């Protein structure tokens, strides 16, 4: 039972009060009474507007449902469809041409191109690993992954044949990226050489190419360097330029305890004093944030520049109760408390710095259209006023992952034009919203076919083109989505170069190792030159973006096709939900139906549950078929997790299995197809069981 304390007319969970008053406010110069009254005033002003925006979503969805029931199947008259969307306010007028006015942006965001990590905020070890992934060993990344398929490392310690292959690959990379590197090591000149640092037997040579740094470590006493003709012990790449510390899709945060844990880790990152101790190989290992990197006459950041992703407008949280007893909107709480924590960075209260430009970086997900973006802008204004910050100190990243945002992206950017630093595409949530928006239009094509459908090609292209037209290049990030298979790095190296080639100056990766490998793509391709080329091209038409991915009228799948699709979706749902409900794990590597580990979060759950709900609605599958798939896949997921001592079986009277069924069979009535309301409900039930 949560204990509440009254502050400024609000009932606030005691643990949040203690964290705020004893830690988050310390040294900031802000009095506790000022902070709590500020929260009260913000909630009084913004809660009614927040509720109105959510109600508008429901009204628009009801209008869409009615229209699609009257006009089933694929869109046959795009002009009439778009006229309808304009009539109901789904499409808004395009703003006049403009360029964003964002100022005081760190170079990692504005002027550099490189990988971006996303990490769940609740795991202190993971967030430290991500923050420290600014620099990564290319030798380690190559040795420990399948990028080099042969020779396979023999067990029993370092394999010299595997090591030789790693060195040869790294040499080839250096020859292509910085071809005069050997001359610099020999004391000669190189246009890429920047600085050197000497410490005992070790010399570190720093180079720069396409805005990213490469360090060559020379040490004849090192076990690898001793056997190398040039005594090179390692090649270190500047890797994860930025990291998103996530309070949203990758965490299971359902109450005050969870929120305080997330805020505590974020505060530790902003102060630089976060430490994690854990057992590794029978030994206790302690991890902390890396210091900056020093060279002769030069200092470089030793850590990734960190964003924090707040939750969207939908959910509430019992950490704060309003005067009427209802829960406060979680996104409003996040805006204030994550900014308060970041104030420690801006004021230099800790021993590490995040933003040298004096900004706070918040990613805001799941906004539906420019009116909701404007709400976020006003909310950040209010938070700045409470914390005594200059206007637009809080920067915003806009996740382009809802259809109404994609269709009105320029207007969304315009609504936050003086604080925007990031736009990003995300296939999974965007597909989930695509399906829920047009749920009544007809049965959706198979999930695997979505990636080649016309709407998603237009979505990816328009995001870049609109971002460039709004002046983001050189001021903000244009991002692409996650590589979800952390064990398949060879495939990533072949496919993910498409992101910088598309003009994206960042793209998501699932691990520090993946960040180091993906960094090579930004040496192979000049993103900003590509952006300059794309800026001369017209923005693709809106028509393909609004082409709904429903199957043609009369199309029938075979019984085998239906069973495969149901089982694939059911296995993904169960594999994720069982960890979310029973263990509070919001993101992890989950074996898929073929036992390949994939990074799963709520976005993957949304698309799978909405797809089955759609096929149920249109008679492609029956309730009995879905239950059969769930039963079969529950047994498979139990087998896949047999080695986890914390795992609780799905087969039987499992709360997680009930949650999975609810996500499917109640999928039509969930707001915009989101999974959070049901996940939170069942997770809270599980926590109540103790």
SVG drawing of the C-alpha trace seen along z (x, -y; Angstrom):
<svg xmlns="http://www.w3.org/2000/svg" viewBox="-21 -33 79 60">
<polyline fill="none" stroke="black" stroke-width="0.4" points="0.0,0.0 1.5,-3.3 1.8,-5.9 1.0,-9.5 2.1,-12.8 0.2,-16.1 2.1,-18.8 0.5,-21.9 -2.9,-20.3 -1.6,-17.1 -1.3,-13.6 2.2,-12.5 3.8,-9.1 6.1,-9.3 9.0,-7.8 8.7,-10.5 8.6,-13.2 11.7,-11.8 13.6,-11.5 12.7,-15.0 13.3,-16.8 16.5,-15.0 18.2,-14.4 16.7,-16.0 16.4,-19.5 19.7,-19.5 22.0,-22.3 19.6,-23.6 18.5,-26.6 14.8,-25.7 12.8,-25.4 10.6,-22.4 7.5,-24.5 8.2,-26.3 8.6,-23.0 5.4,-21.4 3.4,-24.5 4.8,-24.6 3.7,-21.0 0.2,-21.8 -0.1,-24.8 1.1,-22.8 -1.4,-20.0 -4.3,-22.5 -3.4,-24.1 -2.6,-21.1 -4.6,-18.1 -7.9,-19.4 -6.1,-20.0 -4.4,-16.6 -7.8,-14.9 -9.3,-17.0 -6.6,-15.8 -7.1,-12.2 -10.9,-12.6 -10.2,-14.1 -8.3,-11.0 -11.3,-8.9 -13.7,-11.2 -11.4,-11.0 -11.1,-7.3 -14.8,-6.8 -15.2,-9.0 -12.5,-6.9 -14.2,-3.7 -17.5,-4.9 -16.0,-6.1 -14.2,-2.8 -17.3,-0.7 -19.0,-2.7 -16.1,-2.5 -14.5,0.9 -11.3,2.2 -8.4,0.3 -8.8,-3.4 -10.3,-3.9 -10.8,-7.7 -7.7,-9.3 -9.0,-12.8 -12.3,-12.0 -10.5,-10.2 -8.2,-13.2 -11.1,-15.6 -12.8,-13.6 -9.6,-13.6 -9.4,-17.4 -13.1,-17.8 -12.6,-15.9 -9.3,-17.7 -7.1,-14.7 -5.2,-16.6 -4.3,-20.2 -3.0,-22.9 0.7,-22.8 2.6,-25.7 4.4,-28.2 8.0,-27.3 10.1,-27.8 13.4,-26.8 13.7,-25.7 15.2,-28.2 16.7,-25.8 19.8,-27.1 22.4,-25.9 22.6,-22.4 25.5,-20.1 27.6,-19.0 26.7,-15.3 23.2,-16.3 23.7,-19.2 27.0,-18.6 27.9,-14.9 26.5,-11.7 26.7,-8.4 24.8,-5.7 22.3,-6.2 21.6,-3.8 18.3,-3.3 18.5,-1.8 15.9,-1.1 16.2,-3.6 15.4,-1.1 18.6,1.0 21.6,-0.9 24.2,1.4 22.7,1.1 22.4,-2.7 26.1,-3.0 27.1,-0.7 25.2,-2.8 26.6,-6.1 30.1,-4.7 29.5,-3.4 30.8,-6.7 34.0,-4.8 34.3,-1.1 36.9,1.4 36.7,2.4 38.9,5.4 36.4,6.7 33.4,5.9 34.8,8.0 36.2,10.8 33.0,11.4 30.4,11.2 29.5,12.9 30.7,10.0 33.7,12.2 32.2,15.7 35.6,17.4 37.8,18.6 35.6,19.4 37.3,18.7 38.4,21.9 37.5,22.2 40.1,21.9 41.2,18.3 42.4,16.0 42.5,17.6 45.4,16.2 43.9,17.2 40.6,15.4 42.7,12.5 44.6,12.3 41.4,12.1 40.2,9.3 43.4,7.3 43.2,7.7 39.6,6.5 40.5,3.5 43.5,2.6 41.3,2.7 38.8,0.3 41.6,-2.1 43.0,-2.0 39.6,-3.1 38.6,-5.7 42.0,-7.3 44.4,-6.1 47.5,-7.9 47.2,-6.5 50.5,-4.6 52.4,-7.7 51.1,-9.4 52.2,-6.5 55.6,-6.8 55.8,-10.5 54.8,-11.8 51.8,-13.9 48.2,-12.9 45.2,-15.2 43.2,-13.0 45.6,-13.1 44.3,-15.3 46.3,-14.6 48.4,-12.1 48.6,-11.0 51.5,-9.1 51.3,-7.2 54.2,-4.9 54.5,-2.3 51.1,-3.2 50.6,-5.8 47.2,-6.8 46.9,-8.4 43.7,-10.3 42.3,-10.7 39.1,-12.3 37.0,-11.4 33.4,-12.5 33.3,-14.2 33.9,-11.0 37.1,-10.1 39.2,-7.0 41.9,-6.1 44.8,-3.8 46.4,-2.4 50.0,-1.4 51.6,0.6 54.4,3.1 53.9,4.5 50.2,5.3 49.4,9.0 48.0,8.1 50.4,5.3 53.4,7.4 52.6,9.7 51.7,7.0 54.3,5.7 53.2,2.1 52.5,2.9 48.9,1.9 47.0,3.2 43.5,1.9 41.5,-0.4 38.9,-2.4 36.0,-4.0 33.9,-6.9 30.6,-5.0 27.3,-5.9 27.3,-9.7 24.0,-9.9 21.9,-7.7 18.2,-7.8 17.6,-6.8 14.1,-5.4 11.3,-5.8 8.7,-4.7 8.4,-1.6 11.4,0.3 10.5,0.2 7.7,1.6 7.1,-1.4 3.6,-1.2 3.8,-2.9 5.7,-5.3 8.5,-2.8 9.2,-2.3 9.1,-6.0 11.5,-6.9 13.9,-4.1 13.9,-5.5 14.3,-9.1 17.1,-8.1 19.1,-6.5 18.6,-9.6 19.7,-11.9 22.8,-9.7 23.7,-10.1 23.1,-13.9 25.4,-14.2 27.9,-11.6 27.8,-9.7 25.7,-6.7 27.5,-3.4 26.4,0.2 27.8,3.2 27.1,6.7 28.4,10.2 30.3,11.3 32.1,14.7 32.0,15.0 33.5,11.6 31.9,8.3 32.3,5.7 31.7,2.0 30.8,-0.2 30.8,-4.0 30.8,-6.7 33.9,-7.1 35.9,-10.3 36.6,-12.5 39.4,-11.5 42.6,-13.5 45.1,-14.1 47.9,-16.6 46.1,-19.9 42.7,-18.3 39.8,-17.0 37.0,-14.9 33.8,-13.7 34.2,-10.3 30.5,-9.6 27.5,-9.5 25.3,-12.6 22.2,-11.6 18.5,-12.2 15.7,-11.1 12.5,-9.7 9.5,-10.7 6.2,-8.9 3.4,-10.1 0.2,-11.8 -1.9,-8.7 -0.9,-7.1 -1.4,-8.3 0.6,-7.1 -0.4,-6.7 2.8,-8.5 0.8,-11.7 -3.0,-11.9 -5.0,-15.0 -7.5,-16.6 -10.3,-14.5 -8.4,-11.3 -7.5,-10.6 -3.9,-9.8 -1.8,-12.5 -0.8,-12.2 2.6,-10.5 3.9,-12.6 3.5,-15.8 5.3,-14.2 8.1,-13.1 8.5,-16.6 9.0,-18.2 11.1,-15.5 13.4,-14.6 14.1,-18.3 14.7,-18.8 17.3,-16.0 18.9,-17.5 19.3,-20.8 22.2,-19.2 24.0,-18.9 23.3,-22.5 24.4,-23.8 27.5,-21.6 26.5,-20.0 28.1,-16.7 31.4,-15.3 30.5,-14.7 28.9,-16.9 26.3,-15.9 25.3,-18.9 28.2,-21.4 25.7,-23.6 23.5,-24.0 20.4,-22.1 18.1,-19.4 17.1,-16.8 13.7,-15.1 12.3,-12.7 8.5,-12.8 6.8,-9.8 3.4,-8.9 2.0,-12.4 -0.9,-12.6 -0.6,-15.6 0.5,-19.3 -2.0,-20.1 -0.4,-17.6 3.1,-18.8 2.0,-22.3 0.7,-21.0 4.2,-19.6 5.8,-22.9 3.6,-24.8 4.2,-22.2 8.0,-22.6 7.5,-26.3 5.8,-25.9 8.4,-23.5 11.1,-26.0 9.3,-28.7 9.1,-26.6 12.8,-25.6 13.9,-29.1 15.3,-28.1 15.6,-30.3 13.0,-29.7 13.8,-26.6 16.4,-25.3 14.4,-22.0 14.8,-20.6 12.4,-18.1 12.8,-15.0 9.6,-14.2 9.0,-10.5 7.2,-10.3 5.5,-7.0 1.8,-7.9 -0.1,-8.2 -1.6,-11.7 1.9,-13.0 3.4,-11.5 0.7,-13.0 1.2,-16.4 4.9,-16.3 5.8,-19.8 3.1,-21.2 4.3,-19.1 7.8,-20.4 6.5,-24.0 4.7,-23.6 8.1,-23.0 10.3,-24.8 12.4,-26.6 13.2,-23.6 13.2,-20.6 16.5,-18.6 15.3,-15.2 12.8,-13.4 12.7,-9.7 10.9,-7.0 9.9,-3.8 8.4,-0.9 6.7,1.0 4.6,-1.7 3.9,-3.3 2.6,-0.1 0.5,0.5 -1.2,-2.9 -1.6,-2.3 -3.6,0.9 -5.7,-0.6 -6.5,-3.7 -7.9,-1.7 -9.1,1.3 -12.5,1.3 -11.3,1.0 -10.6,4.7 -8.1,7.4 -4.5,6.2 -1.8,7.8 0.6,10.1 2.9,8.4 6.1,9.4 4.7,7.7 4.2,4.4 7.9,3.5 7.6,3.5 4.2,1.7 3.9,-1.6 2.9,-3.6 6.0,-2.7 8.3,-3.6 6.7,-7.0 6.8,-7.3 10.6,-6.8 11.3,-9.1 8.9,-11.9 10.4,-12.0 13.8,-12.8 12.7,-15.2 10.4,-17.1 13.1,-17.3 15.5,-18.8 12.9,-21.2 12.4,-22.5 16.1,-23.1 17.0,-20.3 20.4,-19.6 23.2,-21.0 20.8,-21.8 19.1,-18.5 19.0,-14.7 17.0,-13.0 16.9,-9.4 16.0,-5.9 14.8,-2.9 16.2,0.0 18.2,3.0 16.3,5.6 18.6,8.6 21.7,8.1 23.2,11.5 23.0,10.9 25.7,8.3 26.8,9.5 23.3,8.9 23.3,5.5 26.5,4.5 25.0,5.3 21.6,3.7 21.9,0.8 24.2,-1.3 20.9,-2.1 20.1,-4.5 23.0,-6.9 22.4,-6.5 18.8,-7.6 20.1,-10.9 19.7,-9.9 22.4,-11.3 21.6,-8.8 20.0,-5.4 19.2,-3.2 21.3,-0.2 20.6,2.4 24.0,2.6 27.4,0.9 28.9,3.5 26.4,2.8 27.1,-1.0 30.8,-0.4 30.1,1.7 27.4,-0.7 29.9,-3.6 31.8,-2.2 28.9,-3.0 29.3,-6.7 32.9,-6.5 31.9,-4.7 29.2,-7.3 29.1,-11.1 25.6,-11.7 25.7,-15.5 26.7,-15.4 23.8,-13.2 21.5,-15.5 22.6,-18.4 21.7,-16.3 18.3,-15.3 17.5,-18.9 17.2,-19.7 14.6,-17.0 10.8,-17.4 8.9,-15.9 7.2,-12.7 3.4,-12.9 1.0,-12.4 -1.0,-9.8 1.2,-6.7 1.6,-7.6 -2.2,-7.4 -2.5,-4.1 -3.9,-1.6 -2.3,1.8 -5.5,3.9 -5.7,7.0 -7.6,6.7 -11.3,7.5 -11.9,11.3 -8.3,12.2 -8.1,15.4 -5.1,16.8 -4.6,20.6 -5.3,22.3 -1.5,22.8 -0.9,19.1 -3.4,18.1 -1.9,20.6 1.6,19.4 0.7,15.7 -1.3,16.4 1.5,18.5 4.2,16.0 2.3,13.2 1.2,15.2 4.7,16.4 6.0,12.8 3.2,11.5 3.7,14.3 7.5,14.1 7.4,10.4 4.4,10.3 5.5,13.0 8.6,11.0 6.7,7.7 4.0,9.0 5.9,11.5 9.4,9.9 8.8,6.2 11.2,6.4 10.2,3.8 12.7,4.6 14.9,7.7 16.2,10.1 13.3,12.5 13.7,15.6 11.3,15.5 9.4,18.5 12.6,19.6 14.7,19.2 16.4,16.1 16.9,13.5 15.1,10.2 14.9,7.0 11.2,6.6 9.4,3.7 5.8,2.4 6.0,1.3 6.5,4.9 3.6,6.0 1.3,3.3 1.8,4.5 1.3,8.2 -1.7,7.8 -3.4,5.3 -2.8,7.6 -4.5,10.6 -7.4,8.3 -7.8,7.1 -7.9,10.7 -10.5,11.6 -12.6,8.6 -12.7,9.5 -13.2,13.2 -9.8,14.3 -9.2,16.1 -11.6,17.4 -11.4,17.1 -10.8,20.8 -7.8,20.6 -6.3,17.7 -6.6,19.7 -5.1,22.7 -2.1,20.6 -1.7,19.1 -1.8,22.6 0.7,24.0 3.0,21.0 2.7,20.8 4.3,24.3 7.1,23.1 7.8,20.0 7.9,22.0 10.5,24.3 12.6,21.3 12.7,19.9 13.4,23.2 16.8,22.0 15.6,18.8 15.3,19.4 12.9,16.5 10.6,17.6 7.0,18.6 5.3,20.9 2.6,19.6 0.8,23.0 -1.8,23.1 -3.5,20.3 -1.0,17.6 -1.7,13.9 0.7,13.2 -1.3,15.5 -4.5,13.7 -2.8,10.4 -1.8,11.7 -5.4,12.8 -6.7,9.4 -4.3,7.5 -5.8,9.5 -9.4,9.8 -9.8,6.3 -7.5,4.9 -10.3,3.1 -11.2,1.0 -7.8,0.1 -7.0,-3.6 -5.2,-3.8 -4.3,-0.2 -1.9,-0.9 -0.8,1.9 0.1,-0.2 -3.4,-0.3 -3.7,3.5 0.0,4.1 -0.1,1.7 -3.3,3.3 -1.9,6.8 1.5,5.8 0.0,4.0 -2.1,7.1 1.1,9.2 2.9,6.8 0.0,6.9 0.3,10.6 3.8,10.0"/>
</svg>
